[in-house]
Amino acid sequence: MAKPKVIVQLYPMFPADGEEDRKAKRPLGNDNEMYHRIVHEWTDIVKEADKMGVWGLGTIEHHFHSEGYEVGPNPGVLNAYWASHVENARVGALGYVAATHDPLRVAEETAILDHLTKGKYFVGFARGYQSRWANVMGQFTESPATVSDGSDADDRNRQIFEERVNQVIEAWTEETVRTQGEFYEAPYPFETGVEDYPAWKIARDAGAEGEIGEDGSVQRVCVVPKPYQKPHPPVFIAASKSQASIDFCARNNFIPTYFMPTKGVVELSHYYTKTANESGFNVQLGQNQNIVRWPHITNTSADFDRKLRDYDLDIYKNFYGPFFPQFPRGNDDELIQGMKDSDIFIGGTVDESIKAWQHVYDQVLCEYITLIWHWAQQPKEDMLEELRLFMERVLPELETPDFPQWVAAAAE
């Protein structure tokens, strides 16, 4: 048996003394001195987590967080910087909001990161649920944000998402691409190719086969570099409740990242395994499964409530709640109890935490665990102490099958 692979997922929540203090300091997310301190503190956390033996270090893509809740607009830049500060851990993003990006540029950027990390890199993609920024940055494809509600907008977002992720994979794995999707095509215009390209002769003679047509037009594009890992880095896909997302993952050997209660993870992990094996992959139950939780490991049971109040209540009440109506409503005490009952926040004392995690793993043996703290609302040293306790006390009590390892092949 083996241990779950731990990913620490961080995005800075600028600290405030509760909701009213956040309002008084508006717009806290635009506090440049605070960001400068936090972004370097982030590196300290990355280095310490690497020493503790985590499998991966990830971050998000979110924009325009003037309130200071999730200030993480560019995962690639952070990953590149972290690559020079870690020795063993992988770095990555959970993840790029695919519908707001040019897929070939994402393929290039992530391939570079794979080389910088010498294959210790993972790539995540998400559909995008925050309309404030996703609608702005997705305007060129009229890609709306979605909370997986089954609407026409949700369906359009999914179509764009799946098309673009598939185009990234194609750009990684094929020498040249010629792709005509519903929302993106290359070359452009697709029907004629790129005409009047001045350097077509050397591209024809020294470039990739088939790149240049008989009339000198660009008919295919060669996305370079290719990833260091072959065929490509591990791909994680964010999932909150949609079986369609799990189906997409299973058919492509991607890793679903579950932002949902354990019951849903159990049901969808069985569906994933069945669908993946029907699609030609030899997958064990629990393999390629990534469960996400917000933990606190505390000195006393009462201290769990205090940390939820001090570090999590503000964002849970004022940001997560409005997006997800299924979250409980009520006064602050009722919201804290709702967090404890959510099966998303998990914790208590070391013994209580072990028991809670064992209860999860009695039901589903996920290969990966992603842990999220609302740092920097929670001070760095306190957050790192909780991570240390998880790695040293909780993780040894959890077991998974010895799943096949994703190994980076040497670059050709």
C-alpha angles and dihedrals in degrees: 000000000000139000126257115264109246122218119188109210115195137179120163119253103196107235123250134162094250134304097307093051089050089054092047091053095047126189090028093163088065093058099120096188090052092050091050091054094044098047090056092043085055089062090053090055092047092053094047093046089050090055090051091059105251115166096223146009117209144171140188141246113238129141141199097024096161090163089061099240104124111008102177113119103154120035094173095061091049093047091052091051094046091051089073093051104049130073106188112005124091120234128213149127133268079217171024112171094232100199091061095053140071101248095217092053089050089050090053096045095047093045089055090050090050089056094045090054093042090236098318093119139106130193126217131192130196134185097228124243103185107092095189090075107010092060090050097046093038094052095108090067094028087240110171125205115255141201092194094261097148094246126140089258090052091051092049091049090051093050092052092044096052093043093052096045089051090050090053090052091048091050090050097048107032124069090225133007135213107181132171110185127168091254106024136027139183130229096034123245089031098199097057102019120224105319128201095024101167097212096048095123096062090041088054094047102035104019130078121308112268095012092118123047127221091266093053095257123135105254101166134024127223111213110208140227105032118212121277091230117072125259087359142299120292110281121218122193124199114234128180105170111325121119087197089066091052091048090053090050095047094049091053104036091248124150115247113217108210119216092177144089119287094255090062092045091053093050096045095043089059090048090049093051093049094047095043092052091047086053092057102265121125099225130165123214107275095020114128091011119134119190119197123211139167104223137191123185109195143180093240138014090248090055089062088063091047093053092048088052096044101039110022112024097079096055093037093052101038104029114020094037098059091050097047115043090187089073113100121263130211142085123328094272091050091048092052090051088047090056090051091049094044096086085224099084110056132181154080127151121348091265092046091048092050090050092048093049093045088054089056093047092047085065104036130011099213115192091215136039120197115200122198126190125184092238130186088035081058108054117253097242093049092049092048091050089054090050090049091052091049093050095043103035111018104035095055088061093058127078138189131178114274094263120196110274124241101234125191110236117218114266114261 
